[in-house]
Amino acid sequence: MKKFIAILVLAAVMTAGAFAQEPVRKPGGLVPGIIGCCFGIRAAADYNEGKDLTTREWFRLIPVVGYVVGIIDAVDGYKGVTRTDLRNEHGARYF
């Protein structure tokens, strides 16, 4: 009987999780403040509008890796990469 109740409770928890909604992100706060400090106002404003940071942007926080990513970003800027190119590559969630 205890196993049956445990299975019912587990099924109820799993079902409730399936109907849970994603929390609404409110603009401002600690996370956009840190993003603005580390990556600039453009990244913070994009985050406040519901965009996420790419892995390449997070790698900039790692001391040695950040320099390598900075060089890659500089090369991409020199090549003429636009925001439209980045949106096509990464999706609208990021750009």
Distance bins in CASP14 RR format, pairs under 12 A and 6 or more apart:
PFRMAT RR
TARGET T0000
AUTHOR 0000-0000-0000
RMODE 2
METHOD distances of the structure
MODEL  1
1 7 0 0 0 0 0 1 0 0 0 0 0
1 8 0 0 0 0 0 1 0 0 0 0 0
2 8 0 0 0 0 0 1 0 0 0 0 0
2 9 0 0 0 0 0 1 0 0 0 0 0
3 9 0 0 0 0 0 1 0 0 0 0 0
3 10 0 0 0 0 0 1 0 0 0 0 0
4 10 0 0 0 0 0 1 0 0 0 0 0
4 11 0 0 0 0 0 1 0 0 0 0 0
5 11 0 0 0 0 0 1 0 0 0 0 0
5 12 0 0 0 0 0 1 0 0 0 0 0
6 12 0 0 0 0 0 1 0 0 0 0 0
6 13 0 0 0 0 0 1 0 0 0 0 0
7 13 0 0 0 0 0 1 0 0 0 0 0
7 14 0 0 0 0 0 1 0 0 0 0 0
8 14 0 0 0 0 0 1 0 0 0 0 0
8 15 0 0 0 0 0 1 0 0 0 0 0
9 15 0 0 0 0 0 1 0 0 0 0 0
9 16 0 0 0 0 0 1 0 0 0 0 0
10 16 0 0 0 0 0 1 0 0 0 0 0
10 17 0 0 0 0 0 1 0 0 0 0 0
11 17 0 0 0 0 0 1 0 0 0 0 0
11 18 0 0 0 0 0 1 0 0 0 0 0
12 18 0 0 0 0 0 1 0 0 0 0 0
12 19 0 0 0 0 0 1 0 0 0 0 0
13 19 0 0 0 0 0 1 0 0 0 0 0
13 20 0 0 0 0 0 1 0 0 0 0 0
14 20 0 0 0 0 0 1 0 0 0 0 0
22 50 0 0 0 0 0 1 0 0 0 0 0
24 50 0 0 0 0 1 0 0 0 0 0 0
25 31 0 0 0 0 1 0 0 0 0 0 0
25 32 0 0 0 0 1 0 0 0 0 0 0
25 46 0 0 0 0 0 1 0 0 0 0 0
25 47 0 0 0 0 1 0 0 0 0 0 0
25 48 0 0 0 0 1 0 0 0 0 0 0
25 49 0 0 0 0 1 0 0 0 0 0 0
25 50 1 0 1 0 0 0 0 0 0 0 0
25 51 0 0 0 0 0 1 0 0 0 0 0
25 52 0 0 0 0 1 0 0 0 0 0 0
26 32 0 0 0 0 1 0 0 0 0 0 0
26 47 0 0 0 0 0 1 0 0 0 0 0
26 48 0 0 0 0 1 0 0 0 0 0 0
26 49 0 0 0 0 0 1 0 0 0 0 0
26 50 0 0 0 0 0 1 0 0 0 0 0
27 33 0 0 0 0 0 1 0 0 0 0 0
27 35 0 0 0 0 0 1 0 0 0 0 0
27 44 0 0 0 0 1 0 0 0 0 0 0
27 45 0 0 0 0 1 0 0 0 0 0 0
27 46 0 0 0 0 0 1 0 0 0 0 0
27 47 0 0 0 0 1 0 0 0 0 0 0
27 48 1 1 0 0 0 0 0 0 0 0 0
27 49 1 0 0 1 0 0 0 0 0 0 0
27 50 0 0 0 0 1 0 0 0 0 0 0
27 51 0 0 0 0 0 1 0 0 0 0 0
28 34 0 0 0 0 0 1 0 0 0 0 0
28 35 0 0 0 0 1 0 0 0 0 0 0
28 36 0 0 0 0 0 1 0 0 0 0 0
28 44 0 0 0 0 1 0 0 0 0 0 0
28 45 0 0 0 0 0 1 0 0 0 0 0
28 47 0 0 0 0 1 0 0 0 0 0 0
28 48 1 0 1 0 0 0 0 0 0 0 0
28 49 0 0 0 0 0 1 0 0 0 0 0
28 50 0 0 0 0 0 1 0 0 0 0 0
29 35 0 0 0 0 1 0 0 0 0 0 0
29 36 0 0 0 0 0 1 0 0 0 0 0
29 37 0 0 0 0 0 1 0 0 0 0 0
29 44 0 0 0 0 1 0 0 0 0 0 0
29 47 0 0 0 0 0 1 0 0 0 0 0
29 48 0 0 0 0 1 0 0 0 0 0 0
30 36 0 0 0 0 0 1 0 0 0 0 0
30 37 0 0 0 0 0 1 0 0 0 0 0
30 44 0 0 0 0 0 1 0 0 0 0 0
30 47 0 0 0 0 0 1 0 0 0 0 0
31 37 0 0 0 0 0 1 0 0 0 0 0
31 38 0 0 0 0 0 1 0 0 0 0 0
31 39 0 0 0 0 0 1 0 0 0 0 0
31 43 0 0 0 0 0 1 0 0 0 0 0
31 44 0 0 0 0 1 0 0 0 0 0 0
31 47 1 0 0 1 0 0 0 0 0 0 0
31 48 0 0 0 0 1 0 0 0 0 0 0
31 50 0 0 0 0 0 1 0 0 0 0 0
31 52 0 0 0 0 0 1 0 0 0 0 0
31 53 0 0 0 0 1 0 0 0 0 0 0
32 38 0 0 0 0 0 1 0 0 0 0 0
32 39 0 0 0 0 0 1 0 0 0 0 0
32 40 0 0 0 0 0 1 0 0 0 0 0
32 41 0 0 0 0 1 0 0 0 0 0 0
32 42 0 0 0 0 0 1 0 0 0 0 0
32 43 0 0 0 0 1 0 0 0 0 0 0
32 44 1 0 1 0 0 0 0 0 0 0 0
32 45 0 0 0 0 1 0 0 0 0 0 0
32 46 0 0 0 0 1 0 0 0 0 0 0
32 47 1 0 1 0 0 0 0 0 0 0 0
32 48 1 0 1 0 0 0 0 0 0 0 0
32 49 0 0 0 0 0 1 0 0 0 0 0
32 50 0 0 0 0 1 0 0 0 0 0 0
32 51 0 0 0 0 0 1 0 0 0 0 0
32 52 0 0 0 0 0 1 0 0 0 0 0
32 53 0 0 0 0 0 1 0 0 0 0 0
33 39 0 0 0 0 1 0 0 0 0 0 0
33 40 0 0 0 0 1 0 0 0 0 0 0
33 41 0 0 0 0 1 0 0 0 0 0 0
33 43 0 0 0 0 0 1 0 0 0 0 0
33 44 1 0 1 0 0 0 0 0 0 0 0
33 45 0 0 0 0 0 1 0 0 0 0 0
33 47 0 0 0 0 1 0 0 0 0 0 0
33 48 0 0 0 0 1 0 0 0 0 0 0
34 40 0 0 0 0 0 1 0 0 0 0 0
34 43 0 0 0 0 0 1 0 0 0 0 0
34 44 0 0 0 0 1 0 0 0 0 0 0
34 47 0 0 0 0 1 0 0 0 0 0 0
34 53 0 0 0 0 0 1 0 0 0 0 0
34 58 0 0 0 0 0 1 0 0 0 0 0
34 61 0 0 0 0 1 0 0 0 0 0 0
35 41 0 0 0 0 1 0 0 0 0 0 0
35 42 0 0 0 0 1 0 0 0 0 0 0
35 43 1 0 1 0 0 0 0 0 0 0 0
35 44 1 0 1 0 0 0 0 0 0 0 0
35 45 0 0 0 0 1 0 0 0 0 0 0
35 46 0 0 0 0 1 0 0 0 0 0 0
35 47 1 0 1 0 0 0 0 0 0 0 0
35 48 0 0 0 0 1 0 0 0 0 0 0
35 50 0 0 0 0 0 1 0 0 0 0 0
35 51 0 0 0 0 0 1 0 0 0 0 0
35 52 0 0 0 0 0 1 0 0 0 0 0
35 53 1 0 0 1 0 0 0 0 0 0 0
35 57 0 0 0 0 1 0 0 0 0 0 0
35 58 0 0 0 0 1 0 0 0 0 0 0
35 60 0 0 0 0 0 1 0 0 0 0 0
35 61 0 0 0 0 0 1 0 0 0 0 0
36 42 0 0 0 0 1 0 0 0 0 0 0
36 43 1 0 0 1 0 0 0 0 0 0 0
36 44 1 1 0 0 0 0 0 0 0 0 0
36 45 0 0 0 0 1 0 0 0 0 0 0
36 46 0 0 0 0 0 1 0 0 0 0 0
36 47 0 0 0 0 1 0 0 0 0 0 0
36 48 0 0 0 0 1 0 0 0 0 0 0
36 53 0 0 0 0 0 1 0 0 0 0 0
36 57 0 0 0 0 0 1 0 0 0 0 0
37 43 0 0 0 0 0 1 0 0 0 0 0
37 44 0 0 0 0 1 0 0 0 0 0 0
37 61 0 0 0 0 0 1 0 0 0 0 0
38 44 0 0 0 0 1 0 0 0 0 0 0
38 47 0 0 0 0 0 1 0 0 0 0 0
38 53 0 0 0 0 1 0 0 0 0 0 0
38 57 0 0 0 0 1 0 0 0 0 0 0
38 58 0 0 0 0 1 0 0 0 0 0 0
38 59 0 0 0 0 0 1 0 0 0 0 0
38 60 1 0 0 1 0 0 0 0 0 0 0
38 61 1 0 0 1 0 0 0 0 0 0 0
38 62 0 0 0 0 0 1 0 0 0 0 0
38 66 0 0 0 0 0 1 0 0 0 0 0
39 45 0 0 0 0 0 1 0 0 0 0 0
39 46 0 0 0 0 1 0 0 0 0 0 0
39 47 0 0 0 0 1 0 0 0 0 0 0
39 51 0 0 0 0 0 1 0 0 0 0 0
39 53 1 0 0 1 0 0 0 0 0 0 0
39 54 0 0 0 0 0 1 0 0 0 0 0
39 56 0 0 0 0 0 1 0 0 0 0 0
39 57 1 0 0 1 0 0 0 0 0 0 0
39 58 0 0 0 0 1 0 0 0 0 0 0
39 59 0 0 0 0 0 1 0 0 0 0 0
39 60 1 0 0 1 0 0 0 0 0 0 0
39 61 0 0 0 0 1 0 0 0 0 0 0
39 66 0 0 0 0 0 1 0 0 0 0 0
39 69 0 0 0 0 0 1 0 0 0 0 0
39 70 0 0 0 0 0 1 0 0 0 0 0
39 73 0 0 0 0 0 1 0 0 0 0 0
40 46 0 0 0 0 1 0 0 0 0 0 0
40 47 0 0 0 0 0 1 0 0 0 0 0
40 53 0 0 0 0 0 1 0 0 0 0 0
40 57 0 0 0 0 0 1 0 0 0 0 0
40 60 0 0 0 0 0 1 0 0 0 0 0
41 47 0 0 0 0 0 1 0 0 0 0 0
41 48 0 0 0 0 0 1 0 0 0 0 0
42 48 0 0 0 0 0 1 0 0 0 0 0
42 49 0 0 0 0 0 1 0 0 0 0 0
42 51 0 0 0 0 0 1 0 0 0 0 0
42 53 0 0 0 0 0 1 0 0 0 0 0
42 57 0 0 0 0 0 1 0 0 0 0 0
42 83 0 0 0 0 0 1 0 0 0 0 0
42 95 0 0 0 0 0 1 0 0 0 0 0
43 49 0 0 0 0 0 1 0 0 0 0 0
43 50 0 0 0 0 0 1 0 0 0 0 0
43 51 0 0 0 0 1 0 0 0 0 0 0
43 52 0 0 0 0 0 1 0 0 0 0 0
43 53 1 0 0 1 0 0 0 0 0 0 0
43 54 0 0 0 0 1 0 0 0 0 0 0
43 56 0 0 0 0 0 1 0 0 0 0 0
43 57 1 0 0 1 0 0 0 0 0 0 0
43 58 0 0 0 0 0 1 0 0 0 0 0
43 60 0 0 0 0 0 1 0 0 0 0 0
43 94 0 0 0 0 0 1 0 0 0 0 0
43 95 0 0 0 0 0 1 0 0 0 0 0
44 50 0 0 0 0 0 1 0 0 0 0 0
44 51 0 0 0 0 0 1 0 0 0 0 0
44 53 0 0 0 0 0 1 0 0 0 0 0
44 57 0 0 0 0 0 1 0 0 0 0 0
45 51 0 0 0 0 1 0 0 0 0 0 0
46 52 0 0 0 0 1 0 0 0 0 0 0
46 53 0 0 0 0 1 0 0 0 0 0 0
46 54 0 0 0 0 0 1 0 0 0 0 0
46 57 0 0 0 0 0 1 0 0 0 0 0
46 83 0 0 0 0 0 1 0 0 0 0 0
46 86 0 0 0 0 0 1 0 0 0 0 0
46 87 0 0 0 0 0 1 0 0 0 0 0
46 92 0 0 0 0 0 1 0 0 0 0 0
46 93 0 0 0 0 0 1 0 0 0 0 0
46 94 0 0 0 0 1 0 0 0 0 0 0
46 95 1 0 0 1 0 0 0 0 0 0 0
47 53 1 0 0 1 0 0 0 0 0 0 0
47 54 0 0 0 0 0 1 0 0 0 0 0
47 57 0 0 0 0 0 1 0 0 0 0 0
47 93 0 0 0 0 0 1 0 0 0 0 0
47 94 0 0 0 0 0 1 0 0 0 0 0
49 92 0 0 0 0 0 1 0 0 0 0 0
49 93 0 0 0 0 0 1 0 0 0 0 0
49 94 0 0 0 0 0 1 0 0 0 0 0
49 95 0 0 0 0 0 1 0 0 0 0 0
50 92 0 0 0 0 0 1 0 0 0 0 0
50 93 0 0 0 0 1 0 0 0 0 0 0
50 94 0 0 0 0 1 0 0 0 0 0 0
50 95 0 0 0 0 0 1 0 0 0 0 0
51 57 0 0 0 0 0 1 0 0 0 0 0
51 83 0 0 0 0 0 1 0 0 0 0 0
51 86 0 0 0 0 0 1 0 0 0 0 0
51 87 0 0 0 0 0 1 0 0 0 0 0
51 90 0 0 0 0 0 1 0 0 0 0 0
51 91 0 0 0 0 1 0 0 0 0 0 0
51 92 0 0 0 0 1 0 0 0 0 0 0
51 93 1 0 0 1 0 0 0 0 0 0 0
51 94 1 0 1 0 0 0 0 0 0 0 0
51 95 1 0 0 1 0 0 0 0 0 0 0
52 58 0 0 0 0 1 0 0 0 0 0 0
52 90 0 0 0 0 1 0 0 0 0 0 0
52 91 0 0 0 0 0 1 0 0 0 0 0
52 92 0 0 0 0 0 1 0 0 0 0 0
52 93 1 0 1 0 0 0 0 0 0 0 0
52 94 1 0 1 0 0 0 0 0 0 0 0
52 95 0 0 0 0 1 0 0 0 0 0 0
53 59 0 0 0 0 0 1 0 0 0 0 0
53 60 0 0 0 0 1 0 0 0 0 0 0
53 61 0 0 0 0 0 1 0 0 0 0 0
53 90 0 0 0 0 0 1 0 0 0 0 0
53 93 0 0 0 0 0 1 0 0 0 0 0
53 94 1 0 0 1 0 0 0 0 0 0 0
53 95 0 0 0 0 0 1 0 0 0 0 0
54 60 0 0 0 0 0 1 0 0 0 0 0
54 69 0 0 0 0 0 1 0 0 0 0 0
54 72 0 0 0 0 0 1 0 0 0 0 0
54 73 0 0 0 0 0 1 0 0 0 0 0
54 76 0 0 0 0 0 1 0 0 0 0 0
54 86 0 0 0 0 1 0 0 0 0 0 0
54 87 0 0 0 0 0 1 0 0 0 0 0
54 89 0 0 0 0 1 0 0 0 0 0 0
54 90 1 0 1 0 0 0 0 0 0 0 0
54 91 0 0 0 0 1 0 0 0 0 0 0
54 93 0 0 0 0 1 0 0 0 0 0 0
54 94 1 0 1 0 0 0 0 0 0 0 0
54 95 0 0 0 0 1 0 0 0 0 0 0
55 61 0 0 0 0 0 1 0 0 0 0 0
55 62 0 0 0 0 0 1 0 0 0 0 0
55 65 0 0 0 0 0 1 0 0 0 0 0
55 66 0 0 0 0 0 1 0 0 0 0 0
55 69 0 0 0 0 1 0 0 0 0 0 0
55 90 0 0 0 0 1 0 0 0 0 0 0
55 94 0 0 0 0 1 0 0 0 0 0 0
56 62 0 0 0 0 0 1 0 0 0 0 0
56 65 0 0 0 0 1 0 0 0 0 0 0
56 66 0 0 0 0 1 0 0 0 0 0 0
56 68 0 0 0 0 0 1 0 0 0 0 0
56 69 1 0 1 0 0 0 0 0 0 0 0
56 70 0 0 0 0 1 0 0 0 0 0 0
56 71 0 0 0 0 0 1 0 0 0 0 0
56 72 1 0 0 1 0 0 0 0 0 0 0
56 73 1 0 0 1 0 0 0 0 0 0 0
56 76 0 0 0 0 1 0 0 0 0 0 0
56 81 0 0 0 0 0 1 0 0 0 0 0
56 86 0 0 0 0 1 0 0 0 0 0 0
56 89 0 0 0 0 0 1 0 0 0 0 0
56 90 0 0 0 0 1 0 0 0 0 0 0
56 94 0 0 0 0 1 0 0 0 0 0 0
56 95 0 0 0 0 0 1 0 0 0 0 0
57 65 0 0 0 0 0 1 0 0 0 0 0
57 66 0 0 0 0 0 1 0 0 0 0 0
57 69 0 0 0 0 1 0 0 0 0 0 0
57 70 0 0 0 0 0 1 0 0 0 0 0
57 72 0 0 0 0 0 1 0 0 0 0 0
57 73 0 0 0 0 1 0 0 0 0 0 0
57 86 0 0 0 0 0 1 0 0 0 0 0
57 90 0 0 0 0 0 1 0 0 0 0 0
57 94 0 0 0 0 1 0 0 0 0 0 0
57 95 0 0 0 0 0 1 0 0 0 0 0
58 65 0 0 0 0 1 0 0 0 0 0 0
58 66 0 0 0 0 1 0 0 0 0 0 0
58 69 0 0 0 0 1 0 0 0 0 0 0
58 94 0 0 0 0 0 1 0 0 0 0 0
59 65 1 0 1 0 0 0 0 0 0 0 0
59 66 1 0 1 0 0 0 0 0 0 0 0
59 67 0 0 0 0 0 1 0 0 0 0 0
59 68 0 0 0 0 1 0 0 0 0 0 0
59 69 1 0 1 0 0 0 0 0 0 0 0
59 70 0 0 0 0 1 0 0 0 0 0 0
59 71 0 0 0 0 0 1 0 0 0 0 0
59 72 0 0 0 0 1 0 0 0 0 0 0
59 73 0 0 0 0 0 1 0 0 0 0 0
60 66 1 0 1 0 0 0 0 0 0 0 0
60 67 0 0 0 0 1 0 0 0 0 0 0
60 68 0 0 0 0 1 0 0 0 0 0 0
60 69 1 0 1 0 0 0 0 0 0 0 0
60 70 1 0 0 1 0 0 0 0 0 0 0
60 71 0 0 0 0 0 1 0 0 0 0 0
60 72 0 0 0 0 0 1 0 0 0 0 0
60 73 0 0 0 0 1 0 0 0 0 0 0
61 67 0 0 0 0 0 1 0 0 0 0 0
61 69 0 0 0 0 1 0 0 0 0 0 0
61 70 0 0 0 0 0 1 0 0 0 0 0
62 68 0 0 0 0 1 0 0 0 0 0 0
62 69 0 0 0 0 1 0 0 0 0 0 0
62 70 0 0 0 0 0 1 0 0 0 0 0
63 69 0 0 0 0 0 1 0 0 0 0 0
64 70 0 0 0 0 0 1 0 0 0 0 0
64 71 0 0 0 0 0 1 0 0 0 0 0
65 71 0 0 0 0 0 1 0 0 0 0 0
65 72 0 0 0 0 0 1 0 0 0 0 0
66 72 0 0 0 0 1 0 0 0 0 0 0
66 73 0 0 0 0 1 0 0 0 0 0 0
66 74 0 0 0 0 0 1 0 0 0 0 0
67 73 0 0 0 0 0 1 0 0 0 0 0
67 74 0 0 0 0 0 1 0 0 0 0 0
68 74 0 0 0 0 0 1 0 0 0 0 0
68 75 0 0 0 0 0 1 0 0 0 0 0
69 75 0 0 0 0 0 1 0 0 0 0 0
69 76 0 0 0 0 0 1 0 0 0 0 0
70 76 0 0 0 0 1 0 0 0 0 0 0
70 77 0 0 0 0 0 1 0 0 0 0 0
70 78 0 0 0 0 0 1 0 0 0 0 0
71 77 0 0 0 0 0 1 0 0 0 0 0
71 78 0 0 0 0 0 1 0 0 0 0 0
72 78 0 0 0 0 0 1 0 0 0 0 0
72 79 0 0 0 0 0 1 0 0 0 0 0
72 81 0 0 0 0 0 1 0 0 0 0 0
73 79 0 0 0 0 0 1 0 0 0 0 0
73 80 0 0 0 0 0 1 0 0 0 0 0
73 81 0 0 0 0 1 0 0 0 0 0 0
73 86 0 0 0 0 0 1 0 0 0 0 0
74 80 0 0 0 0 0 1 0 0 0 0 0
74 81 0 0 0 0 0 1 0 0 0 0 0
75 81 0 0 0 0 1 0 0 0 0 0 0
76 82 0 0 0 0 0 1 0 0 0 0 0
76 83 0 0 0 0 0 1 0 0 0 0 0
76 85 0 0 0 0 1 0 0 0 0 0 0
76 86 0 0 0 0 1 0 0 0 0 0 0
76 89 0 0 0 0 0 1 0 0 0 0 0
77 83 0 0 0 0 0 1 0 0 0 0 0
77 85 0 0 0 0 0 1 0 0 0 0 0
77 86 0 0 0 0 0 1 0 0 0 0 0
79 85 0 0 0 0 1 0 0 0 0 0 0
80 86 0 0 0 0 0 1 0 0 0 0 0
81 87 0 0 0 0 0 1 0 0 0 0 0
81 88 0 0 0 0 0 1 0 0 0 0 0
81 89 0 0 0 0 1 0 0 0 0 0 0
81 90 0 0 0 0 0 1 0 0 0 0 0
81 95 0 0 0 0 0 1 0 0 0 0 0
82 88 0 0 0 0 1 0 0 0 0 0 0
82 89 0 0 0 0 0 1 0 0 0 0 0
82 95 0 0 0 0 1 0 0 0 0 0 0
83 89 0 0 0 0 0 1 0 0 0 0 0
83 90 0 0 0 0 0 1 0 0 0 0 0
83 91 0 0 0 0 0 1 0 0 0 0 0
83 92 0 0 0 0 0 1 0 0 0 0 0
83 94 0 0 0 0 0 1 0 0 0 0 0
83 95 1 0 1 0 0 0 0 0 0 0 0
84 90 0 0 0 0 0 1 0 0 0 0 0
84 91 0 0 0 0 0 1 0 0 0 0 0
84 92 0 0 0 0 0 1 0 0 0 0 0
84 95 0 0 0 0 1 0 0 0 0 0 0
85 91 0 0 0 0 0 1 0 0 0 0 0
85 95 0 0 0 0 1 0 0 0 0 0 0
86 92 0 0 0 0 0 1 0 0 0 0 0
86 93 0 0 0 0 0 1 0 0 0 0 0
86 94 1 0 0 1 0 0 0 0 0 0 0
86 95 1 0 1 0 0 0 0 0 0 0 0
87 93 0 0 0 0 1 0 0 0 0 0 0
87 94 1 0 0 1 0 0 0 0 0 0 0
87 95 1 0 1 0 0 0 0 0 0 0 0
88 94 0 0 0 0 0 1 0 0 0 0 0
88 95 0 0 0 0 1 0 0 0 0 0 0
89 95 0 0 0 0 1 0 0 0 0 0 0
END
